[in-house]
Amino acid sequence: MKPLLLCLSLAGLNTSLYANDNLSDFGFSVNTFSTQPHAQLLVTDSQGRQTGIKSDGARVEEIPGSGYSSDEGPDPLEGPGYGIKIAKFDLVPVPLGVGNYQIAVVGFADTSYELSLDAHDSNGTVSRLTGRHASLKGYILGGTSQQYGIQFDPAPGGVKSVSRIVTFTTLRDSIKSAAKLGQLGDDRFAASLTHMIGLAEKLVRMCGRQHKPAGCMPAVAVLEMFVKRLELANRKCDRPADCDEERDWQAFHAKHGKDAGLRGFFESWDQDEWHRWKKTCQRFVSDEALAVLKADAQTLIDQQRPERPREHEDHGRKGKR
């Protein structure tokens, strides 16, 4: 099993390139809420220097001003006397200017995790994460990674942006991991969701072969139905019919059944084993799993929506003058 990998892009060696305000700092910690170190950190800067734990277990601290530790904190579920392992990376002083930090999270085992930012700008103000992936929570299969991109500047303002780097593979891995951790239905429900993501990815490849404009609306339609299935499975229903997928599948067929771009999807989906399982499988999604998987799916949806041509935007502005 591999350690958690955190790749950073930092400034050069010259100390004049570092903040000297004695207030700014930058660091991350990863918590898997376990007494075992299910995740570690390995930080690599733009010059290839590293700090943290390598995949072979070797410890390195090459980045100037960096530190690495694996601390034990109180377990909020068990109370005093029970600890959880938290791996930390710290960097003081911080390079001047906006730094683009690429972060890959890799666990020792199938686990959920929370990656937290601990940072202050040059005024000593705590930097907060904002946006869809502000919580930086996720699920990891052993030996796989979850990646993020963060821009940080020690000048007032601190964090400029945070984004989770999502692919179809990472979403499939998150589904499998959530199911193994008891956060998402049984294996049959997880397999159904995983197959659906695979079909959406196939549609994206087909759009690419057909030289369509950036984006793939057939894949968007499938991903939106995927999100709807998660939301239905997450509901706490007094009446089972209110959580049933069939009405939404019927509406999906009525809206997209004649779309040429979705013909292959319907042909594959109609043969899916899910149709034999759907009345007997265990189908649920925890609130945490819904938040993580829905955010990742929405990122893929945003990636596949065709961008509005700039000349149309300009034309629209001219028409309003």
MILUM-331265 format. One line per field, with one value per residue (C-alpha): residue in one letter; x, y, z; residue number from 1. Coordinates in pm, 1 decimal. Example, Ala and Ser with C-alpha at 12.3 -4.5 7.8 and 13.67 -1.06 7.14 Angstrom:
! residues 2
code = [A;S] $
east = [1230.0;1367.0] $
north = [-450.0;-106.0] $
up = [780.0;714.0] $
pos = [1;2] $
END
This chain:
! residues 321
code = [M;K;P;L;L;L;C;L;S;L;A;G;L;N;T;S;L;Y;A;N;D;N;L;S;D;F;G;F;S;V;N;T;F;S;T;Q;P;H;A;Q;L;L;V;T;D;S;Q;G;R;Q;T;G;I;K;S;D;G;A;R;V;E;E;I;P;G;S;G;Y;S;S;D;E;G;P;D;P;L;E;G;P;G;Y;G;I;K;I;A;K;F;D;L;V;P;V;P;L;G;V;G;N;Y;Q;I;A;V;V;G;F;A;D;T;S;Y;E;L;S;L;D;A;H;D;S;N;G;T;V;S;R;L;T;G;R;H;A;S;L;K;G;Y;I;L;G;G;T;S;Q;Q;Y;G;I;Q;F;D;P;A;P;G;G;V;K;S;V;S;R;I;V;T;F;T;T;L;R;D;S;I;K;S;A;A;K;L;G;Q;L;G;D;D;R;F;A;A;S;L;T;H;M;I;G;L;A;E;K;L;V;R;M;C;G;R;Q;H;K;P;A;G;C;M;P;A;V;A;V;L;E;M;F;V;K;R;L;E;L;A;N;R;K;C;D;R;P;A;D;C;D;E;E;R;D;W;Q;A;F;H;A;K;H;G;K;D;A;G;L;R;G;F;F;E;S;W;D;Q;D;E;W;H;R;W;K;K;T;C;Q;R;F;V;S;D;E;A;L;A;V;L;K;A;D;A;Q;T;L;I;D;Q;Q;R;P;E;R;P;R;E;H;E;D;H;G;R;K;G;K;R] $
east = [0.0;121.3;151.7;-45.3;127.4;122.0;296.5;363.7;495.4;717.0;952.5;1330.1;1602.3;1687.0;1567.7;1460.0;1180.8;1029.6;793.2;963.4;651.3;674.2;298.0;234.5;251.1;112.7;43.2;-189.4;-299.9;-479.0;-708.5;-863.1;-1019.1;-830.5;-575.6;-369.0;-175.5;-399.0;-259.2;75.9;215.2;488.9;549.6;744.9;834.7;899.2;1269.9;1199.9;1282.0;1065.2;944.4;742.9;725.5;813.2;628.9;913.3;872.1;1180.9;1145.3;1279.9;1288.5;1451.2;1228.8;1372.4;1156.7;938.1;853.1;668.9;503.4;247.7;61.6;-205.4;-513.8;-829.8;-1094.2;-1417.4;-1627.5;-1455.0;-1355.5;-1044.3;-795.1;-863.5;-639.9;-642.3;-338.9;-306.2;-23.9;93.8;308.9;414.6;605.1;752.7;849.6;616.1;741.6;632.5;366.8;86.0;187.7;4.3;-13.0;-106.0;-211.6;-261.8;-407.1;-324.3;-430.9;-275.2;-610.7;-971.1;-1068.7;-1250.5;-1036.7;-1041.4;-760.0;-740.1;-557.8;-371.3;-255.2;-223.2;-155.4;97.3;-154.7;-184.5;-539.6;-648.7;-701.7;-1030.4;-1116.1;-1416.7;-1604.7;-1762.3;-1468.9;-1394.5;-1425.8;-1167.7;-1336.9;-1321.7;-1289.4;-978.7;-922.1;-588.9;-318.1;-529.8;-514.9;-743.2;-599.4;-652.2;-521.5;-481.3;-348.0;-200.3;-36.1;112.5;-6.3;-340.1;-610.6;-427.6;-611.1;-700.4;-876.0;-925.8;-1038.8;-1058.1;-915.3;-1186.4;-1176.8;-1416.4;-1167.3;-1151.2;-1532.6;-1558.1;-1296.8;-1488.5;-1808.0;-1628.5;-1461.9;-1784.3;-1958.5;-1678.2;-1701.3;-2077.0;-2165.5;-2337.5;-2573.0;-2454.1;-2218.4;-2500.7;-2605.4;-2240.7;-2187.1;-2488.5;-2357.6;-2007.5;-2143.0;-2333.4;-2015.1;-1836.6;-2108.8;-2083.4;-1706.9;-1769.6;-2003.1;-1727.4;-1488.7;-1752.5;-1802.3;-1426.2;-1415.2;-1698.2;-1497.6;-1779.6;-1724.3;-1575.0;-1816.2;-2051.5;-2419.1;-2511.5;-2262.1;-2404.2;-2752.1;-2626.5;-2428.9;-2729.7;-2935.6;-2654.4;-2684.5;-3062.2;-3017.2;-2786.1;-3036.7;-3323.5;-3119.3;-3029.5;-3391.6;-3556.8;-3897.5;-4212.2;-4355.5;-4118.6;-4264.2;-4114.3;-3765.3;-3829.9;-3609.1;-3864.2;-4050.1;-3725.3;-3600.7;-3929.3;-3889.2;-3528.4;-3640.7;-3919.2;-3677.1;-3373.6;-3499.9;-3482.2;-3144.8;-2902.3;-2610.9;-2766.7;-2865.7;-2560.0;-2625.6;-2981.2;-2873.3;-2613.4;-2826.1;-3124.4;-2899.3;-2756.0;-2789.5;-2944.1;-3285.2;-3274.3;-3135.6;-3327.3;-3611.3;-3390.9;-3064.9;-2984.2;-2996.5;-2891.5;-2640.8;-2518.6;-2520.5;-2138.7;-2120.2;-2387.0;-2187.6;-1859.4;-1997.8;-2239.5;-1963.2;-1736.2;-2015.9;-2097.2;-1732.2;-1750.3;-2078.8;-1918.3;-1626.4;-1859.2;-2093.4;-1997.9;-1864.2;-2056.0;-1857.1;-1688.5;-1801.8;-2163.4;-2105.8;-1946.6;-2228.7;-2480.7;-2309.1;-2300.3;-2669.8;-2748.6;-2568.5] $
north = [0.0;346.4;672.5;988.4;1193.1;1571.4;1750.8;2121.1;2387.0;2622.0;2911.2;2877.2;2851.6;3220.0;3337.8;3673.1;3480.2;3380.8;3580.3;3728.8;3848.5;3579.5;3540.7;3345.8;2967.9;2688.9;2324.7;2027.8;1747.0;1426.5;1249.8;906.3;899.5;583.0;477.0;344.5;569.7;488.7;790.4;966.0;1270.1;1303.7;1657.7;1734.1;2087.5;2219.7;2131.2;1770.4;1807.6;1602.6;1599.9;1319.7;941.9;769.7;463.8;239.7;381.8;605.5;944.3;1255.8;1628.7;1805.9;2112.8;2420.8;2528.5;2218.5;1971.8;1642.1;1472.2;1206.3;1321.4;1168.8;1370.5;1304.3;1082.7;1288.5;970.9;798.6;1090.8;1139.1;855.3;748.2;883.8;908.0;939.4;1261.8;1309.5;1668.5;1867.6;2225.1;2490.6;2800.9;3045.3;3046.4;3135.6;3481.7;3512.9;3281.6;2916.6;2643.8;2333.7;1999.3;1747.0;1374.1;1182.6;810.6;586.2;284.1;103.7;156.3;454.4;782.2;1087.4;1457.9;1677.4;2004.5;2327.7;2503.2;2836.7;3205.8;3501.8;3778.8;3954.1;3642.9;3584.7;3222.5;3115.4;2942.4;2699.4;2790.8;2635.2;2298.5;2097.5;2319.2;2030.4;1819.3;1497.8;1182.4;805.1;613.4;258.4;121.9;221.3;478.4;856.4;1156.1;1482.5;1850.8;2181.2;2479.1;2830.0;2999.4;3340.9;3456.3;3809.9;3913.9;3688.3;3357.9;3084.2;3195.1;2882.3;2514.3;2243.2;1868.0;1699.0;1451.1;1179.7;897.2;658.8;848.6;862.2;486.4;426.8;649.8;452.3;123.2;261.0;414.4;77.8;-110.5;133.7;82.4;429.7;316.8;20.8;-326.7;-455.4;-481.1;-118.4;-5.9;-212.4;-47.2;302.8;206.7;71.7;394.4;600.0;370.2;429.4;806.5;783.8;582.8;857.2;1115.5;909.2;882.5;1259.4;1297.2;1060.2;1253.0;1577.8;1751.1;2090.4;2082.3;1900.9;1606.1;1659.6;1287.1;1223.6;1520.6;1367.0;1032.6;1197.5;1405.1;1085.5;933.2;1223.8;1180.4;813.4;912.0;1167.2;917.6;653.8;911.0;1000.5;889.7;789.6;698.0;579.6;354.3;490.7;831.3;677.1;456.8;515.1;393.3;720.8;907.5;641.0;667.4;1046.3;1000.6;764.1;1000.7;1293.3;1122.0;797.0;934.3;1110.4;956.3;1026.9;816.5;514.6;317.9;402.6;269.9;-46.3;-120.1;-11.9;-222.5;-529.0;-434.4;-686.1;-406.4;-486.9;-825.6;-681.5;-356.7;-503.7;-707.0;-513.0;-287.0;69.2;364.0;650.4;819.4;1197.8;1204.1;977.9;1184.2;1504.0;1353.2;1163.8;1438.8;1701.1;1479.7;1404.1;1774.6;1846.6;1595.7;1752.0;2096.4;1955.8;1811.7;2106.8;2280.7;2629.2;2913.2;3046.2;3376.0;3540.6;3471.5;3638.7;3940.0;3956.3;3947.3;4234.8;4442.5;4380.6;4526.3;4851.5] $
up = [0.0;-85.3;111.8;55.9;-213.6;-208.3;-497.7;-457.0;-691.7;-487.3;-549.7;-580.4;-319.2;-284.2;59.6;-89.9;-260.3;73.5;294.6;600.9;782.3;1054.3;1025.2;703.4;699.1;487.6;557.7;522.3;748.7;652.8;895.2;836.4;1186.1;1270.3;1527.3;1235.8;992.3;694.1;505.6;485.2;306.7;48.3;-75.3;-392.5;-498.7;-851.3;-821.5;-730.2;-359.6;-128.0;230.1;385.4;356.6;29.6;-101.8;25.6;377.8;364.6;536.2;360.9;448.3;153.2;102.8;280.1;572.0;559.8;831.3;855.1;1148.7;1231.7;1539.9;1757.4;1838.2;2038.9;1883.5;1874.5;1877.5;2170.0;2391.4;2610.9;2613.2;2255.8;1983.1;1604.9;1378.9;1177.7;924.0;873.8;632.8;715.9;521.4;689.5;542.7;242.9;-108.3;-224.8;-492.4;-589.7;-560.6;-750.9;-535.9;-689.9;-426.1;-474.6;-179.7;-164.3;124.0;286.3;274.1;168.8;379.2;401.9;472.9;537.6;406.8;600.8;524.4;805.1;666.4;752.2;523.9;592.3;820.7;1032.6;906.3;885.0;523.5;456.9;181.0;-29.0;-317.9;-393.4;-255.7;44.0;290.2;96.7;202.8;-0.7;-25.3;-132.1;-243.5;-125.5;-372.6;-560.2;-543.9;-512.2;-641.7;-571.8;-700.4;-467.2;-523.8;-217.8;-174.1;159.0;75.7;230.0;93.8;129.6;-60.8;-413.9;-534.4;-457.4;-694.6;-687.5;-996.8;-1094.0;-1360.6;-1440.3;-1280.6;-951.0;-935.5;-993.4;-722.8;-480.9;-544.2;-470.2;-159.2;-22.7;-69.2;109.8;400.7;434.3;306.6;-12.8;-66.5;-149.0;-419.7;-673.3;-630.2;-643.3;-959.6;-1119.6;-1043.1;-1159.5;-1488.8;-1542.4;-1499.4;-1744.7;-2003.6;-1955.4;-2013.2;-2329.8;-2456.4;-2401.1;-2612.8;-2886.3;-2883.2;-2925.6;-3223.6;-3388.9;-3355.6;-3173.6;-3005.7;-2655.6;-2426.2;-2459.0;-2380.4;-2399.0;-2117.4;-1924.6;-1943.5;-1807.9;-1528.2;-1425.0;-1404.2;-1195.9;-949.6;-939.9;-846.9;-560.7;-431.7;-444.7;-259.1;6.5;83.2;404.9;267.6;457.6;126.4;-77.6;-401.5;-322.9;-337.8;-641.2;-945.9;-1200.3;-1245.7;-1304.8;-1547.0;-1737.3;-1754.7;-1869.5;-2148.2;-2253.1;-2277.9;-2432.8;-2585.5;-2939.0;-2899.2;-3147.4;-2916.5;-2639.8;-2850.7;-2739.4;-2374.2;-2381.2;-2564.2;-2296.1;-2000.7;-2105.4;-2078.2;-1737.5;-1453.2;-1249.1;-1394.2;-1217.6;-895.4;-848.3;-641.7;-408.9;-370.5;-76.0;-208.1;9.1;12.8;332.4;359.2;347.7;42.5;-133.3;-79.3;-205.5;-506.0;-610.3;-605.3;-817.2;-1064.6;-1091.3;-1172.1;-1459.5;-1573.1;-1578.6;-1779.2;-2043.8;-2092.8;-2419.9;-2360.0;-2517.0;-2819.2;-2736.4;-3061.8;-2965.4;-2630.0;-2797.6;-3051.1;-2769.8;-2591.8;-2910.9;-2962.9;-2619.7;-2685.3] $
pos = [1;2;3;4;5;6;7;8;9;10;11;12;13;14;15;16;17;18;19;20;21;22;23;24;25;26;27;28;29;30;31;32;33;34;35;36;37;38;39;40;41;42;43;44;45;46;47;48;49;50;51;52;53;54;55;56;57;58;59;60;61;62;63;64;65;66;67;68;69;70;71;72;73;74;75;76;77;78;79;80;81;82;83;84;85;86;87;88;89;90;91;92;93;94;95;96;97;98;99;100;101;102;103;104;105;106;107;108;109;110;111;112;113;114;115;116;117;118;119;120;121;122;123;124;125;126;127;128;129;130;131;132;133;134;135;136;137;138;139;140;141;142;143;144;145;146;147;148;149;150;151;152;153;154;155;156;157;158;159;160;161;162;163;164;165;166;167;168;169;170;171;172;173;174;175;176;177;178;179;180;181;182;183;184;185;186;187;188;189;190;191;192;193;194;195;196;197;198;199;200;201;202;203;204;205;206;207;208;209;210;211;212;213;214;215;216;217;218;219;220;221;222;223;224;225;226;227;228;229;230;231;232;233;234;235;236;237;238;239;240;241;242;243;244;245;246;247;248;249;250;251;252;253;254;255;256;257;258;259;260;261;262;263;264;265;266;267;268;269;270;271;272;273;274;275;276;277;278;279;280;281;282;283;284;285;286;287;288;289;290;291;292;293;294;295;296;297;298;299;300;301;302;303;304;305;306;307;308;309;310;311;312;313;314;315;316;317;318;319;320;321] $
END
